[in-house]
Every structure is written in C-alpha cells, then in structure tokens.
C-alpha cells in the first residue's frame, strides 16, 4: 500500500536543472488510495516545476491524504475532490490558476476548500453532514456562475450577506433543513436565470417575483411547500420561460395575477392539493404543456371554461395530460374539437378509469404526428376511424386491453390502424 508519493514519482532525472516532470500532462487522477498520506513536493534544481500544463486534477477516495498538493499549477481549470476527509491546504502555499472554471467537493474536503483564495465559475459541494454554513470564499467569488449544493443535511441557511450576485444558475438538492428566506436581497440577483430546488423540506412558500431575471424554475419533491406567491415585492417574472413543479404534495396555490408573456414550458404533476389553475398560466406563447387532470378539475370550472382555456393556445405543439383518476377532463376535451390544431404530439397517461377515447377531439388535429397512450388500464379501443391521417407514430404503453386488441399484426383490429407508419406497443416495435 502506498503511503507516500515522493521523488520517485517525478523520475530519477530530478537532479538535472533542465528536467521538468510531466511537461505535457493535462489530466491527473488518483483513486482509491486508502493508505496514501503524503504527496511530497518536487525537489528538482532550477526553476522548472512539474505539471505546467495540468488542466484537470481529481482525487477520489483518498481518506488519509493530508496537504502538500502541488503548489504551482498555473494551467489548472478543473478540480474534483471525493472522500478526502483529511485534506488541508494553506492558501498562501498554492500558486494555482486563480480563475479555476470548475471545483467539485464531495464527502469531505470542505475545510481545504475554505482555505483557498481562488475564483470559480462552477462550484459543487455534495454530501457533507457537518457543514452548517457555506465556506466564506463563496461570498467573495465574484466570478461564480454555477453553484450546486447537494445532500448537505446540516445546512440551515444561506449566508446573511447573500450569495455572489454573479450567479447564473443555482441548484439546491437534498438540503432538508435549509430555510430559504426570500427577501429584498434576492432582487439584486439580476444574473440568476436558472433555479432548481429539490428535496428542500423546510421550504413552505416561494415568492416567484423575487427573482427579476429568472428564466427557468424547477421545484421537485419539496414536501412542505404550500404556496408559490407573487408577494415578494418584485415585478412579474417577465422573462420566465420554463416552470416545472413536481411531487409537492402540500402545494395549494400558484399566483393568479401574474403576467407571463415569455412562458413556453409548463409542467405541473403530482400536486394533489392544487385544484385550479389561473388562465394567466396558459399564455398563447406556450410550446410545451404537461398537467395532471386534477389541476384542471371540472369541480372548479365549467366545461366551457376548460374548453376556452385550451382554444386560446393557438400555437401549442406539445401536450401531455395525466389523469390520476380524473377522466372527466379528457372526455370533455375529446368530445368536441377543443384542442388546438397546432398540436404535433399528444401524450395521455394515467387515466385509470378511461374505457374509450372520443374521436372528434382528435380528428381535426391535422398536424398531429405522435400519439402516446400510457397506463390507461381499462382503455379498450382507439377511435380507429377518427385518427388524423397526419399521424406518423403511435405508442401504446402499459395498456393491457389495447395491447391485446392490436398486438396481432394479422388481426382484424390491427388492420384499422395499420396505415400509421410506426407503431410501438410497450417496448416492441410492431411496424
């Protein structure tokens, strides 16, 4: 087992003044060296130093390694540290490239990270159970564009002085105790365009209007999130392009009075307490729409109101509807020509009680090329005589009655859909 890496690593010609170890090496990785404790510096003569062209340094699962990393790495662009709990460094000893593009520290090494006086474009900190506050160097990293915080169970708050205003993308995942206090500080993040919140169980409300430049927001599995509001004191997120909320079981409301002129992608799924959706969330700019049927419940709007909401989407090409037991919505939309003729793909899933599809709501879709039907266990047949002639691909997935009806290429029922160029049932391509 290797405990020390010393002069033999750099070659036996170290005594020569002209010798420079690894002059062209760009990537160096050490992995699973469980007994490695020391990395001794090069002791060659002259002004030459090792690794002058090194761009990527990776240390994976070296739990006993202390300090003494190579101190002159002027070309370094990327550093990845995994499970190096003993790693320490004195920033004054390191003459690295001061503008490292990407730094990733996972399961140990945050003490070493805190001691560095470097700037990063990308920084990722993962799986640290003892980290309660972020390293102070993050506050001064005015070049930081991408920050990812993953599975830091003990992190309770972000710095009181805020994060670098240069942030372009912020991703927070599995920080269960982190409380996001969205106040006037967030209004100064005029570069923040992408925000992801995943498994942040302390998050109870989220003021959407606190982020003036936000273009894409993803919120997943935040179990205590009850409301997304527009009460942060800012303006409507006029640049918001994509909005996804999934599996937030307590979410009851979205802001109703909010202009979303740039919204192109809207996905709302597994939100059992969200029973209505303001028409403001269905602007004519939408290109991708995926919602659970319960959100468009007919208990909260009339059939005519539901139809009108979809008829306004005159440019919508992609639509996904998931029933989760609510068949009234899909029956209403397909009973008459209610869906926009701009649709090129439609996905219908999880309509467990649906026994048949109304054909009038599909026949007029002259641009429809792809039809996906998934997990509709009681669906017995398709409107075979009313499928649009433009249809190029039909995928039937986990629909046992449909499978039985159409899987035989020589059967009577298959002949009625055989004009479709491509048909897939579960994972099998039929034609």
C-alpha positions in Angstrom: 0.0 0.0 0.0 1.4 3.4 -1.0 1.7 5.9 1.9 3.9 8.5 0.3 4.4 9.8 -3.2 7.8 11.3 -3.4 10.7 11.9 -5.8 10.5 8.5 -7.5 7.1 9.7 -8.9 8.8 12.5 -10.7 11.6 10.3 -12.3 15.2 9.7 -11.4 16.5 12.7 -13.5 15.3 15.2 -10.9 18.9 16.3 -10.3 19.1 17.8 -13.8 18.5 21.5 -13.9 16.7 21.2 -17.3 14.4 18.4 -16.2 10.7 19.2 -15.9 8.3 16.3 -14.8 5.2 15.7 -16.8 5.6 18.8 -19.1 2.6 17.9 -21.3 0.2 16.1 -18.9 -3.3 17.7 -18.8 -5.3 15.2 -16.6 -4.1 13.6 -13.4 -6.3 11.3 -11.3 -5.7 9.3 -8.1 -8.4 7.0 -7.0 -9.0 4.6 -4.1 -5.6 5.0 -2.4 -6.8 4.2 1.1 -3.3 4.4 2.8 -1.9 7.4 1.0 -0.9 10.1 3.5 1.7 12.4 1.9 2.4 13.9 -1.5 5.9 15.3 -1.3 6.8 18.3 -3.4 9.2 18.1 -6.3 12.8 18.8 -5.2 14.4 19.4 -8.6 17.1 22.0 -9.3 16.5 25.1 -11.4 13.2 26.9 -12.0 11.3 24.1 -13.6 8.2 22.7 -11.8 6.0 19.7 -12.5 2.7 19.7 -14.3 2.9 23.1 -16.1 0.1 22.1 -18.5 -2.2 20.3 -16.0 -5.8 21.3 -16.5 -7.7 18.6 -14.6 -6.9 17.3 -11.1 -9.0 14.5 -9.5 -8.5 13.0 -6.0 -11.1 10.2 -5.4 -11.4 8.2 -2.2 -8.0 9.1 -0.6 -9.2 9.4 3.0 -5.7 9.7 4.7 -4.2 12.3 2.3 -3.2 15.5 4.1 -1.9 18.6 2.5 1.1 19.3 0.3 -0.6 19.3 -3.1 1.5 20.6 -6.0 1.7 24.3 -5.3 2.3 25.6 -8.9 -0.5 24.7 -11.3 -0.9 27.7 -13.5 -3.0 26.0 -16.1 -5.5 24.3 -13.8 -9.1 24.6 -14.9 -11.0 21.8 -13.0 -10.6 20.2 -9.6 -12.6 17.3 -8.3 -12.3 16.0 -4.7 -14.2 13.0 -3.4 -14.0 11.5 0.1 -10.7 13.1 1.1 -11.6 14.0 4.7 -8.0 14.8 5.9 -7.2 17.2 3.1 -5.9 20.6 4.2 -4.2 23.4 2.5 -2.6 26.8 3.2 -3.8 29.1 0.5 -0.5 31.1 0.7 1.4 28.0 -0.5 -0.7 27.5 -3.6 0.2 29.2 -6.8 -2.7 27.8 -8.9 -4.6 29.4 -11.7 -6.7 31.9 -9.7 -9.7 31.5 -12.0 -10.5 27.8 -11.9 -13.5 27.1 -14.0 -14.9 24.1 -12.1 -14.5 22.9 -8.5 -16.3 19.9 -7.1 -16.0 18.8 -3.5 -18.0 15.7 -2.3 -18.0 13.9 1.0 -15.1 15.7 2.7 -12.6 18.4 1.8 -14.7 21.4 2.6 -12.0 22.6 5.2 -9.5 22.6 2.4 -11.9 24.4 0.2 -12.5 27.1 2.8 -8.8 27.9 3.0 -8.4 28.6 -0.7 -8.3 32.1 -2.1 -9.5 31.3 -5.6 -12.2 32.2 -8.0 -14.5 29.7 -9.7 -17.0 29.7 -12.5 -18.6 26.4 -11.3 -18.7 25.1 -7.7 -20.3 21.9 -6.5 -20.4 20.9 -2.8 -22.0 17.5 -2.1 -22.8 15.2 0.8 -21.5 17.0 3.9 -23.4 16.1 7.0 -21.5 18.5 9.3 -21.5 21.6 7.1 -23.8 24.2 8.7 -22.7 27.3 6.7 -21.1 27.8 3.3 -17.4 28.4 3.1 -16.6 32.1 3.3 -14.8 32.1 0.0 -18.1 31.6 -1.8 -19.1 35.2 -0.7 -16.1 36.7 -2.4 -16.3 34.6 -5.6 -17.4 37.3 -7.9 -16.8 35.1 -10.9 -19.1 32.3 -9.7 -21.7 31.5 -12.3 -22.9 28.0 -11.4 -23.4 26.8 -7.8 -24.7 23.3 -6.8 -25.4 22.3 -3.2 -26.3 18.6 -2.9 -27.3 16.5 0.2 -25.9 18.8 2.8 -28.2 17.7 5.6 -27.0 20.0 8.2 -27.0 23.3 6.2 -29.7 25.5 7.7 -29.3 28.8 6.0 -27.5 30.7 3.2 -25.0 33.5 4.1 -26.7 36.5 5.6 -24.8 38.7 3.2 -26.2 36.7 0.3 -24.6 34.7 -2.4 -22.5 36.2 -5.2 -24.6 38.4 -7.5 -22.8 36.9 -10.5 -24.7 33.7 -10.1 -26.3 32.5 -13.3 -27.5 29.1 -12.1 -28.3 27.8 -8.5 -29.2 24.2 -7.8 -30.1 23.1 -4.3 -30.8 19.4 -3.8 -31.4 17.4 -0.6 -30.7 20.2 1.8 -33.6 19.2 4.1 -33.0 21.8 6.8 -32.2 24.7 4.6 -34.6 27.6 5.1 -34.8 29.9 2.1 -35.6 33.4 3.4 -36.6 35.2 0.2 -36.4 38.9 0.9 -35.1 42.1 -0.7 -31.6 40.5 -1.1 -32.8 38.3 -3.9 -33.8 41.3 -6.0 -30.1 42.1 -6.6 -29.5 38.7 -8.3 -30.0 40.2 -11.8 -27.9 37.4 -13.4 -29.8 34.4 -11.8 -31.6 32.7 -14.7 -31.8 29.0 -13.6 -33.0 27.9 -10.2 -33.6 24.3 -9.0 -35.0 23.3 -5.6 -35.2 19.6 -4.9 -36.0 17.9 -1.6 -35.9 21.1 0.4 -38.3 20.1 3.1 -38.1 23.3 5.1 -39.4 25.3 2.1 -43.0 26.3 2.8 -43.5 29.2 0.4 -41.7 30.6 -2.6 -42.1 34.2 -3.9 -41.7 33.9 -7.6 -41.4 37.7 -8.1 -38.2 37.9 -6.0 -36.0 36.9 -9.0 -36.1 39.6 -11.7 -34.1 37.7 -14.3 -35.4 34.2 -13.7 -35.9 32.2 -16.9 -36.3 28.6 -15.7 -37.6 27.3 -12.3 -37.7 23.6 -11.3 -39.2 22.6 -7.9 -39.2 18.9 -7.1 -40.4 16.9 -4.1 -40.5 19.8 -1.6 -42.9 18.1 0.8 -43.9 21.1 2.9 -44.2 23.7 0.1 -47.7 25.1 0.4 -47.7 28.2 -1.9 -45.9 29.8 -4.7 -46.7 33.5 -4.5 -46.1 36.9 -6.0 -45.8 38.7 -2.7 -42.1 39.2 -2.7 -42.3 42.8 -3.5 -40.9 42.5 -7.0 -42.3 42.7 -10.5 -43.8 39.8 -12.5 -41.1 37.4 -13.9 -41.5 38.6 -17.5 -38.5 36.6 -18.6 -39.8 33.3 -17.2 -39.5 30.7 -20.0 -39.9 27.3 -18.2 -41.8 26.4 -15.0 -41.8 22.9 -13.5 -43.3 21.8 -10.2 -43.4 18.0 -9.4 -44.5 16.0 -6.4 -45.1 18.8 -3.9 -48.0 17.2 -2.1 -49.0 20.2 0.0 -48.9 22.8 -2.7 -52.3 24.5 -2.8 -51.8 27.7 -4.9 -50.0 29.4 -7.6 -50.2 33.2 -8.1 -53.2 34.2 -10.0 -52.5 37.8 -11.0 -49.2 37.4 -12.8 -48.2 38.2 -16.4 -46.1 35.5 -18.0 -45.5 36.7 -21.6 -42.4 34.6 -22.2 -43.6 31.3 -20.7 -43.1 28.4 -23.2 -42.9 25.3 -21.0 -45.2 24.5 -18.1 -45.2 21.1 -16.3 -47.3 20.5 -13.2 -47.6 17.0 -11.9 -48.4 15.0 -8.7 -49.8 18.1 -6.9 -52.9 16.6 -5.3 -53.8 19.8 -3.4 -53.6 22.1 -6.4 -57.1 22.1 -7.7 -57.2 25.1 -10.1 -55.0 27.0 -12.5 -55.5 30.6 -13.4 -55.7 31.3 -17.2 -52.7 33.6 -16.7 -50.6 30.4 -16.6 -51.8 29.4 -20.1 -50.5 32.2 -22.3 -50.6 31.9 -26.0 -46.7 31.6 -26.0 -46.8 28.1 -24.6 -44.9 25.4 -26.6 -44.9 22.5 -24.1 -47.8 21.9 -21.6 -48.0 18.9 -19.2 -50.5 18.9 -16.4 -52.4 16.5 -14.2 -56.1 16.3 -14.9 -56.9 17.2 -11.3 -55.5 20.7 -11.7 -58.0 21.3 -14.5 -60.8 19.8 -12.4 -64.4 20.4 -13.6 -65.3 21.0 -10.0 -63.5 24.3 -10.1 -64.5 25.4 -13.6 -67.3 24.8 -16.2 -66.7 22.6 -19.2 -67.0 25.7 -21.4 -64.2 27.4 -19.3 -62.0 24.4 -19.7 -62.5 24.3 -23.5 -61.9 28.0 -23.8 -58.6 27.7 -21.9 -57.3 25.2 -24.5 -58.6 27.0 -27.5 -56.6 30.1 -26.6 -53.4 28.0 -27.0 -53.2 28.6 -30.7 -49.5 27.8 -31.1 -49.1 24.9 -28.7 -47.3 21.9 -30.4 -46.8 19.5 -27.4 -49.4 18.5 -24.9 -49.3 16.0 -22.1 -52.3 15.2 -19.8 -52.1 12.8 -16.9 -55.4 11.7 -15.3 -54.6 10.1 -12.0 -58.2 9.0 -11.8 -59.9 12.1 -13.3 -61.4 11.1 -16.7 -63.9 14.0 -17.0 -61.2 16.4 -18.2 -60.0 14.2 -21.1 -63.6 13.2 -22.1 -64.6 16.8 -22.2 -61.6 17.9 -24.3 -62.0 15.0 -26.8 -65.8 15.0 -27.2 -65.6 18.1 -29.5 -62.8 19.7 -31.5 -61.5 21.6 -28.4 -57.7 21.1 -28.7 -55.6 23.5 -30.8 -54.9 22.4 -34.3 -51.2 23.3 -33.8 -50.6 20.2 -31.8 -47.9 17.8 -33.2 -47.7 15.5 -30.3 -50.1 14.4 -27.6 -49.4 12.2 -24.5 -52.3 10.8 -22.5 -51.3 8.9 -19.3 -52.7 7.5 -16.0 -56.4 7.7 -16.9 -57.1 4.6 -15.0 -60.9 4.5 -15.4 -61.0 5.6 -19.1 -62.7 2.9 -21.3 -62.8 4.7 -24.6 -61.5 7.8 -26.4 -63.8 10.2 -28.1 -62.7 10.7 -31.7 -64.0 14.1 -32.6 -61.4 15.7 -30.4 -58.5 14.1 -32.3 -59.9 14.0 -35.9 -59.4 17.7 -36.5 -55.7 17.7 -35.4 -54.3 17.8 -38.9 -50.8 18.5 -37.7 -50.7 15.6 -35.2 -47.7 13.3 -35.8 -47.2 11.5 -32.5 -49.7 10.0 -30.1 -48.6 8.4 -26.8 -51.1 6.5 -24.6 -49.7 5.2 -21.3 -51.0 3.4 -18.3 -54.7 3.5 -19.2 -55.5 0.0 -17.8 -59.2 0.0 -18.8 -59.0 1.6 -22.2 -60.5 -1.0 -24.6 -60.0 0.7 -28.0 -59.0 3.7 -30.0 -61.2 5.8 -32.2 -59.8 3.9 -35.2 -61.9 5.7 -37.9 -61.2 9.1 -36.5 -57.4 9.2 -36.0 -55.9 12.0 -38.1 -54.3 11.0 -41.3 -51.2 13.0 -40.4 -50.3 10.6 -37.5 -46.9 9.0 -38.0 -46.2 7.3 -34.7 -48.4 5.6 -32.2 -47.0 4.3 -28.9 -49.2 2.2 -26.5 -47.5 1.6 -23.1 -48.9 -0.5 -20.2 -52.4 -0.6 -21.6 -53.2 -4.3 -21.5 -56.6 -4.2 -23.2 -55.2 -2.1 -26.1 -52.2 -4.4 -26.3 -54.5 -7.4 -26.6 -56.5 -5.7 -29.3 -53.7 -4.5 -31.5 -50.6 -6.7 -31.0 -51.6 -9.2 -33.7 -50.4 -7.7 -37.0 -52.8 -10.1 -38.8 -55.7 -9.4 -36.6 -58.9 -7.6 -37.6 -58.4 -4.6 -35.3 -54.8 -4.0 -36.2 -55.7 -3.6 -39.9 -57.7 -0.5 -38.8 -54.6 1.3 -37.6 -52.1 -0.3 -40.0 -51.9 2.9 -42.1 -49.8 4.5 -39.3 -46.1 4.3 -40.4 -44.7 3.4 -36.9 -46.5 1.6 -34.1 -44.9 0.6 -30.8 -46.6 -1.5 -28.1 -44.7 -1.4 -24.8 -41.1 -1.9 -25.9 -41.9 -3.8 -29.1 -42.0 -2.0 -32.4 -44.8 -3.6 -34.4 -44.2 -1.8 -37.7 
